[in-house]
Structures are given as C-alpha cells and as structure tokens.
Amino acid sequence: MNSNTNLRDLTQGSMLKQIISFSLPMLIGNLLQALYNTVDSIWVGNFLGPEALGAVSVSSPIIFFLNSMIIGITTAATVLIAQYTGAKDVKMVKKTINNTLLLICVSGIVISITGIFFSKDLLKLINAPAAIISMASTYLNIFLAGLVFMFGYNAASAILRGLGDSRTPLIFLSIATVLNIILDPFLILGIGPFPRMEVAGAALATTIAISISFFTSIWYLNKKGHLLSINFKEFKFDKELTLKTIKIGLPAGLQMSAVSLGALAVNSIINTFGVDIVASFGMASRLEQFSMMPSQSIGMATSAITGQNIGAHKEENVKETVKWSTILAIIISATITLIAQLNPRLLLGLFTNDQKLLALGENNLRILSLSYIPYSMMFITNGVLRGAGDTLPTLIFSLTNLWLIRVPLAKYLSSLPQLGADGIWIAIVISITIGMLLSRIYYASGRWKRKKIIEHSDW
C-alpha cells in the first residue's frame, strides 16, 4: 500500500472549503463528545437528584486537569505531522506517530495511577462540599481507571487530524457515544440484570464506551494498513523527535494545565456557595460545551491547515484561513449567544425540573453566554499559533488572563454582597475577553511567522 493515500493535502484550493470540509466532521464529533459527557448529567440530575449531579459536576474540572497534562503531546503531534505532511515527508510522519503513541502510553498509565491515589485529596483541595465527596470520589476513580484509553483515543484523533483526516475519528467517537447512551440507564438505575450503581454506573458506562471505541479504532486502522496502524516493534524512543515534541508541546501542555488549574481555582470558589450553585454551574457548563464546539472545531481545523501550509511554504493561505475562520466562528457564536439569552430555561430543563436549580442555571447561562463571541475569536488565533508551532505566547496569555485576572477577580467580585456567585460568572466573561484581545494583538504582530519547526535538513 502507498502510505501517501493516508495524507490529505490542505494546501490546495479554496481555504473556506478546506475549513468547512475539515471542521464539519470534527464539529459533529465534538458535539457527540459533548453529548457523550452530558448524558451522564442528564440521567444523574433527573433520577438521582442535586447532590449526585453536583458530584459529577465537581469531578469534571479534575478530569479536565488530568487530561490537559497530555494535551501538549497531542498538540505537538498534530503540528509536527501536519508540517511533515505538508512537506510530503512520509518517513518522518510515521516516525512521529510511533514516538507520540509511546509517549502517550507511558504518560497515561502514570497519570491514571497518580490520579486514583490522590482523588479524595484533589476534591478536598478544591473545596468540594463534604456531602458529595464520597460520591464524587467514586465517580472520579472509575473514570480515571480508563483514562489511558481516553488518552489513546485523543492521541489517535490528533494524529489523524495532522494527516488531514477529520472523518475517521468521528466514526470511533460515534461508537463511544452510542454505547454510553445505551449503557447509562442500565448501569445507573440497575435495569434488567445490571445492579443499580448510581453515580458509579455513570462513570463505568463512560469508561467502557471509550475503551471499546479505542480498541475498535486500533483494530480498524491495523486492518487497513493505515499510517497509524500499531506495530510495537517500531515503537522506539526518538530523542530528537521527543525534544521537538517538548519544544512545541510543553507550552501547550502548560497552557492547558494553567487553564485547568484556573478552572479548579474558580471551582473552589464556586464550591464555597454550596451544592445548588455547584449543580447549577455544572448544568451551564455542560451547555457551554455545546455552544463552543463549532468554534473549537474551526480553531482545530485552522491549526491543521496552518501547519500543512507552513510545511509547504504557502504562508499566504494562512491569512485567508484566518479571515474565513473568524467570520464563521463569530456568526455561529453570536447565534448561540442569542438563543442562550432568549430562552435558557428550555435547555436547562434537560437536566432537572428543580425550579431553584433552573433559576440559578438560567442566571449563570445568561451571564456566561456573553463570553461566547470573544472565546470563539480566541480559538481561531490560538489555532494559527499552534499550527505554526508558536505555542509559548498562548501559555503567557493564559497565565495572564487566568491567574492575574480571572481567579483574583472572581474571588473579589463574589465577596461583594450585591453580586455573590454572579461575581464569578462576570469575572469569567471579563478574563476571556482580555485573553482574546491579547491573542489577536500578537497574531497581528506577525511574529508567529518566524517560527521554524521543520528545517530543510529534516526533509
């Protein structure tokens, strides 16, 4: 088989068409992933009550934090593979794939074991309400047991995107989503021969679903003789590639860790307001996942397209990509903001019929939705910087808007009697807006164009 058949050229034709055709499968996939994560909350919130919903919600930022620790590796994989693909260097593409999978496997096992060992300590650290720590710990530990399979799936998806393939990951994610939806009621409520596991059942359904999807993807890609097929004999630690991965991935990984730690810090403030506020924020956050998915998908498409065009020395295509990506992201996020402002309770009603939680969630969503447009614009510029391999500025911007603005501002505003928890949502909107302005200013400076990841000697 000619390995080049696995490579999709993102440097030819209309960049608008490339953005749409590449991001659409990712959008569907991301929506499925959001649904995949949200189904647990829907079943738990409707059948087990606010405390169980709070246990799932309070675990999410910890899962996000642990997952963010390998985002650097997957980001670097997408950038390197995209640029080698643009340079038509199939040998280096394959070498990068094998090195990435080896790094992910080792990292996944270490993080999973460490996370399980310290799960209760992490929950206490973020001020999780005492009433839900036991349930949250159970949910978290089961989820963490399958974390290595989630890492593997995310790595495979990142590699395929670098190759220009955003459709194959959608197939495997669809399998996971359908399985999770089917398993949730059986394991949570104990239908038929299954025991009633409640919150533990929600976590187990997710773990089983993602594990089956991961093994199915490996089987399929091996059968097809894909560039991503697994051959353990080829798994060799490559010092030069690992250093390049660290050079690109460390700032990206630290950025995501900073984001997740910022989320944990903000959640620790939220948690001091009690179970109802925790649960209402959890509902708003789940819906926010859906609202941000289109812009995130476009940003990821921008990253892959930028990487290939830089590898092919077609930097002029990057400017057109940014223009169309920004226009699409603004149109979509503005539409979703309008919906959230006009009728948020219709969406929140999916999670609960508790009138107090609905009122709190409605208030959260109306404030937080004001961040959707600046957030979407930030995704695009960050996508360009990642595609160029210039990941350090995004780390600096994240540290600035999270730790110098969001966390201290959330703590101060929420301490004001007239604002209370609303001060936290306002701080989030302000910090995202400032982060967007910083990233757009840096993009306009053009400094990212001078980044060189792949030299001629690599070809």
Secondary structure, DSSP 4 states (H G I P E B T S, - for coil): --GGGG----SSS-HHHHHHHHHHHHHHHHHHHHHHHHHHHHHHHHHT-HHHHHHHHHHHHHHHHHHHTTHHHHHHHHHHHHHHHHTT-HHHHHHHHHHHHHHHHHHHHHHHHHHHHTHHHHHHHTT--GGGHHHHHHHHHHHHHTHHHHHHHHHHHHHHHHTT--SHHHHHHHHHHHHHHHHHHHHHHT-TTS---THHHHHHHHHHHHHHHHHHHHHHHHHTT-TT---GGG----HHHHHHHHHHHHHHHHHHHHHHHHHHHHHHHHHTT-HHHHHHHHHHHHHHHHHHHHHHHHHHHHHHHHHHHHHTT-THHHHHHHHHHHHHHHHHHHHHHHHHHH-HHHHHTTT---HHHHHHHHHHHHHHGGGHHHHHHHHHHHHHHHHHT--HHHHHHHHIIIIIIIHHHHHHHHTSTTTTTHHHHHHHHHHHHHHHHHHHHHHHHTGGGG--SS-GGG-
